[in-house]
Amino acid sequence: MDSSEFLNFLATRVSVREYEECCITEDDVAYLLTATSKAPSAGNLEAWDVVIVTDLCQLEALADASGNQHQIKDAGCVFCICANYIRAMSRYGDRGIMFAVEDATIATTYMMLAAHARRLHTCWIGAFDENDVKSILDLPAHIRPIALLCIGRGEVQPHRPERMDPRDHAHYDIW
Ligand SMILES: Cc1cc2nc3c(=O)[nH]c(=O)nc-3n(C[C@H](O)[C@H](O)[C@H](O)COP(=O)(O)O)c2cc1C
């Protein structure tokens, strides 16, 4: 893939919130996990874990915990990507808290792009009640849910959200 193909790959990924019936296979899950394990992480500690949810009752509970975002139920498969505080803090102490959140965020991004490479559609859900998600998924105290990633197959809307001018993000040498 050359650099313009890479840009096109990135530009053709959009969040999809309407899905067909569940169609994620075990091979898809294995592919997404393998791709995500290539992500960089602080000290290569991979301080992220994922709960793969396909049970309808669990999906309904997660949708409730996310202000009834229907795409969580409709996707048929949701990955809850979590920061593993103990794994990062065992080496980095308090700084490990941030590293674990960063590792989980990068892992979510890799998963989203790996799904796109596999022609699956995703929607990243960040608006959820953390305590509710922890309780639904029975997460231990040192595991913090960072993102719910809905994964399915749906219809890509022709509308693509506008972005800021990329130059407006950049500051040179000093803010
Ligand atoms: C940290 C984060 C939290 C998000 N939370 C939600 C959410 O709760 N519900 C939702 O429908 N989309 C959510 N999104 C998706 C964004 O709305 C979407 O990425 C953005 O509008 C740009 O659109 P695009 O993904 O199609 O490029 C979230 C994305 C990120 C990165």
The ligand as a Gaussian input file, in Angstrom:
#p B3LYP/6-31G(d) Opt

LIG

0 1
 C      -13.708000       8.857000      22.140000
 C      -14.897000       8.718000      21.199000
 C      -16.167000       8.631000      21.732000
 C      -17.274000       8.461000      20.883000
 N      -18.515000       8.252000      21.432000
 C      -19.566000       8.018000      20.616000
 C      -20.830000       7.679000      21.156000
 O      -21.011000       7.553000      22.371000
 N      -21.856000       7.477000      20.279000
 C      -21.702000       7.554000      18.928000
 O      -22.678000       7.343000      18.197000
 N      -20.501000       7.854000      18.370000
 C      -19.439000       8.082000      19.187000
 N      -18.198000       8.308000      18.641000
 C      -18.039000       8.367000      17.175000
 C      -17.874000       9.815000      16.694000
 O      -19.109000      10.467000      16.780000
 C      -17.331000       9.810000      15.269000
 O      -16.092000       9.151000      15.216000
 C      -17.153000      11.233000      14.742000
 O      -18.405000      11.872000      14.613000
 C      -16.471000      11.268000      13.373000
 O      -17.199000      10.491000      12.465000
 P      -16.529000       9.269000      11.676000
 O      -16.128000       8.219000      12.710000
 O      -17.626000       8.761000      10.776000
 O      -15.339000       9.779000      10.948000
 C      -17.095000       8.461000      19.469000
 C      -15.794000       8.548000      18.952000
 C      -14.711000       8.652000      19.801000
 C      -13.307000       8.673000      19.211000

